[in-house]
Amino acid sequence: MLVLTRKRDESIFIGDDIRITVVDVRGDQVKIGIDAPRHVPVHREEVYKEIQEEARQADAGTDTEESVVRY
C-alpha cells in the first residue's frame, strides 16, 4: 500500500485521468473528492464488498441451474 500525506485541497493522481482531492479534514474524518471517468466504478469499501458478494451468489445460482439443465 502506498501511503501519502496530503493537506486540504491537495490531490493525488492515479494514472492520467483519476484525481483524488482532500476536500476537508475534521477530527478523525477526511472528506475526499474523486474525479474519474464515468466508465470507472467508484464505491465505498462496504458497498464494493456487498456488490462482490451479490455477484458470487448470482454466479453460484447460475452454476446450479446450468448443471441441472445439463443432466
Residue, then its C-alpha position, 0 to 999 in steps of 0.5 A: m500500500l502506498v501511503l501519502t500525506r496530503k493537506r486540504d485541497e491537495s490531490i493525488f493522481i492515479g494514472d492520467d485521468i483519476r484525481i483524488t482531492v482532500v476536500d476537508v479534514r475534521g477530527d478523525q474524518v477526511k472528506i475526499g473528492i474523486d474525479a474519474p471517468r464515468h466508465v470507472p466504478v467508484h464505491r465505498e469499501e462496504v458497498y464494493k464488498e456487498i456488490q462482490e458478494e451479490a455477484r458470487q451468489a448470482d454466479a453460484g445460482t447460475d452454476t446450479e441451474e446450468s448443471v441441472v439443465r445439463y443432466 
